[in-house]
Amino acid sequence: MSSSKNGPALTPELATQLTQAGAFILCWDVPPYTKFGIDHTVYTVGQKFKGVKMVPPGVHYIHYCPASNENDVAPRAGFFVNLSAGEVMVKEWDLDTEALVDMADRDQAQRLADAVKRFEFDSNLGPYPLEKYKAWVKLSNFITPKVIERLEPVGKVIPSVAKEFIDKKKQEDEAKIQDVTDEDMGSPTSSSSSSSSSSASSVDALETKMAAMDLARDSVKRFVDDDSFTPSSFAFYSELPSKFEAKGADASAITAMYLDKTHLLEKLMVSWDGDAQCILGELQFAFISFLVGESMEGFEQWKKMMAVLCCCDEGVKKYMAFFESFMGAFFNPFLI
């Protein structure tokens, strides 16, 4: 396994200490040239690769993408794990789905785990890049096992683009197109349908927007026709509505709801049982899924959450400690 940066020089004593305190990730039968990564470090798999050792206990993100010796690379996929000291996680490469999965033979998995603890695969395990660990902690310090358990897909693997996400975005885009059509060209059921049609410039702008949406959607679909993305690949992110329903509220109250989204922040707090730190965990989960895992679904959720958290005038006054933590979670990725 090769990396663009060499790991820290380890003395035998330090290596023994880190091995005893760290976790192991055994990856069985991963083909050469596969892109394998842990946290925000990516490697190209070699012939002798069997996994990673000296992994600090805690939350990590494992990701991979099949590749060939001609540098043809498939879309990336990954999953979050929470490792304990001395734990050995055993995964094997599934040739049919081209993915890292739990080893089907549990007895064999246990035998391999025991062999790892006896250091039989020590020369095949690459050391965790400790020089990057502090940066990873800054990216993920609010992600807890509770956050992972709630947000991860049923299949646990987060693909770069899920078919369910494409379908959902298509529905949202079609709704937006309908809104623009109703506004710019006049809804057939509206009283304005008998009035003069919209200007040619509005029609041209609408057609251009629709063509751009179709082009973007088609370019993404090229990567999601594979059946490996079908089962349970949707992360369970918190719902953040773009439109608000306020029965009985006057115009000024509705306007205030759009300008100050503290009410949405408080709904998020309730959904996380009052644990506001989990909101920051979800923000980091989505950001890492996008930044490292190249997940468009994660990017969309991160944008939605940022749109809420950056528009909470009253919330800043009511939840000062939370927003102090939010500022750290927001700026840390830019300080790495």
N, C-alpha and C positions, 0 to 999 in steps of 0.2 A: 504494500500500500504506500503510495507516495503522496506528499503534500507540498504545497508551494512554500510552506514555512516549516523549518525543522522544529521539533519539540525541544523542551528544555533539557540541558545536560543532567543526567541522573546518576548519582552515585549508587552503588549496590545497596547501601543502607536506606537511602531515601526511596529507592524503587521498592524495596521490601515493605517499607512503611506505607507507601501509597497503594501498593497491591493489597495489603491487608485491610486498609481503610476504604478502598474504592470498590466499585461494582464492575462487572464484566458483561459485555454484550457479545455473545457468540453468534456469528452469522455463517450458517452452513451452506456450502455449495453456491456461493455467490459468483456469477460468471466474471471473468476478467473484463476490464474496461467499464464495468458498471460504475456509475457515479454514486458513491456512498458518503453520507455525511452525518455528523452528530453536532447538534446545536448549529452554529453558523460557520462550521468548517466543513469543506467538501474535499474528498479524496477520489482518486481513480484506483479502482481495485486491481491488484496484481494477482499472480498465480497462487501465492501462498497466503493470501488474506483469509482470516478466520474471524475477525471482529476487533473489538476495542477493549483495552484493559485500563485500570486505574481511573475509572470514571467517578468523579465526585458524587456522593449520594445527593439525591434531590431530583428536581424536574429537568428533563432533557427532551430534545426533539430529534428523532431519528428520521432520516429521509434518504431517498434513493431514486435513481432513474436508470433504466436499462440503456446501454450504449454499445456501440460496436467499435472495432478497431479502425473504422473509417470515420469516427467522430459523429456518427448518427446517434442522436440522443432523444429519448422518448420524454414525455411530460413527467415532471417530478411528483412524487407522493411521499407522505410521511406521517408520523404519529408521535404523540407525546407519551412519555413514560415517567414514572416516579420510582427511582431506584433507591434501594437501601444499601448500607455498607455490607460488602461481602456477597451481595446478590449476584447470581448468574442468570442473565436473560438469554434464552436459547431461541433463535429464529432460524428458519431455513428458507432457501429461495425456491419459489414455486415457478416452474418453467411455463406453466400454462398461463398464469396471470402476470408473470414477470414482477413478482412482489415478494417482500419479506413477510412470512407468515409464521404463526406458532407451529412448532414441529408436531406433526400428526402423531408420531410414535412417542408417547409420553415416557415410556421406559428408556428409549434411546436418548431422549432429551435429558433425562436424569443422569444417565451414564456419561453423557458429554459434559454436563455441568460438573459432575464429580471430577472428570478429567481436567477440566479448567482449573479447579481448585488444587489439583495436584501439579499444576503448571506444565501439563503435557502439551498444551498449545501456546505456551508463553511466547515462542519465537514467531508465532503466526498472528499474534494480537498486537495491534498498534497502540501505543500509549495515547491517552486522552491529551489533547493540546492544552496543557495547564496554563500556558501563557495567555490563553484567550478566555479562561474561566471567569475572571472578574467581569469582563465585558458581557458574558452570557448572563451572569447573575443580575446585572443592571437591566438587561432586556426582559428577564423572566421572574423577577423577585416577588411579584404578586400572584403568580400562577401557583395554585395549590392543588393537591389531589382532588379537592371538592370542585374546583373549577374545571379540571380535566374531565372528571366523571360526568359532569353535567353537559359540557359542550361537545365532547368528542362524538363523532358519528357512531352509529351502532356497530359498524364494521371497524371502528377505531382509526382506519386509514383516511387521511385527508388528501384527496387528489388535487392537482393544480386547478382543474375545472371539473365539477361534477355535472352530470347530465341534469340532475334535479335543479341545479343552479341555473343552467342554461334555460330550462323550461320556465323557471320563475322569472328570470330577467326578461324573457320573451313576453310573458304576460304583463310585466310592469311596463315594458317599452310600448306594447300595444295599447295599454291604458293611457300612457302619455301621449301617444300619437292621436288617440281618440279625443283627448282633452284639447290638443292643439287644433285638431280638425273642427271640433265644436266651436272653438273660440275664433279661429281665423277664417273658416269657410262657412260657418253657420250650421248648427245641428238640424237634421231633417225634421225633428219634432219640435224645434223651437219656433217661436213667433217670428224670428228673424229670417226663417227659411224663405219667405216670400220677398225679402228685401234684396238689394243688390249684392252680388257676390263679392268676395274679398278681392283685394288687389292682386295683380299678377305677382308682385314681389313676395307676398305672403305665401302664395301657392308654391312658388319656386323654392322658398326657404323650407317649407314643409316637406316637399319632395326630396330636397337635398338631405334633410335630416333623416328621413325614412330610408333613403339609399345608404347613408352612412351606417345606420343601425343594422341593416341587412348585411352589409359587407363585414362589419365587426363580428356579428353573430356567426356568419358562415366561416370566418377565419378561425374562430374558436372551436366550432363544431368539427373541424378537421381532426382535432385532438381527442374528441370524446365519443367517437363512434365505437370504441372498443368496449366490449361487454364488461371488462374488469372495473369500469367506473359505475356500473349500474347499481349494485347492491349497497344500500345504506351508506352513502358517501356524503350525506348532508350533515353539516355540523349544526348543533342545536343552539344557535345564537339567540339572544334575547330579541324580542320583537320591538322594533322602534318605528311607529307609524309616521308617515310623512304628512298625513292629513289628520286633523283633530276634529272630534265631534264633541260639541259643548251645547247640549240641549238647554234651551232657556237663557243662554248667555247672550249679552248684547255684543254689538260690533267691536266695541273697545276692549271687552274682555277676550274676545277671540283673537284680536290683533295682539294683545299682550301675551297670549299663549304661544303665538308664533315667534315673538321677539324674545321671550324669556322661557326657556325650556326646563326650568327647575321642576315642573310637574312631571316631566318625563324622567328626570334623574331620580325623583322620589319613587316613581313606579319601578324603576330598576332596583332601587334599594329594597323595596318590598319583595320583588321577585327573587332577590338573593337573601331573603329572611333577615334583612336589616344589616347584612355584612357588606358595608360599602367597599371594603378592600377587594371583594370579589369582582366588583365592577371594573376595577383596574386590572384584575387578573384576566377578565374577558377581553379587555382592550389589548393587553399584551398577547393573549392567545391569538386574537385575530391578526395582530400586526406580525407576529412571528410566522403564522400560517402564510401570510402574504410575502413577507420579506425573505424568508428562508424556503418555505414550501411552495412559493409562487402560486398561492391559492387566490383566485379572483374573488371567491366568496368571502375570504378573510379580509381582503382589501375593501370590499363593499361594506362589511360590518364595521371595520375600523373607521371608515369615512362617516358612517351614520353616527357612531358613538362620539366621534370628535365633534360633529355638528351639534350634538346635544351638550356635551361637556363644555364647549367653548361659548355657549349661549345661556349661561345660568347666572344672571346678575344677582338674583335673590339667593341662589344656592351658594354662591361664594361667601355671602355673609352668614348663612345658616350653617354651612359645613366647611369651615375654614381648614380644619385638619385634613379633611378628605382632599380638598383642592391643593393643599401643600403637597400631599402625596402624588396627586395627579400631575403636578408640574414636574416632579422628578421622573415619573413614568413617561411623560411626554418628551422631555429633553434628553434623557439618558441615551436613547439610540443615536442622537446626533453628537454625543460626546465620546463615543467609542473610538 
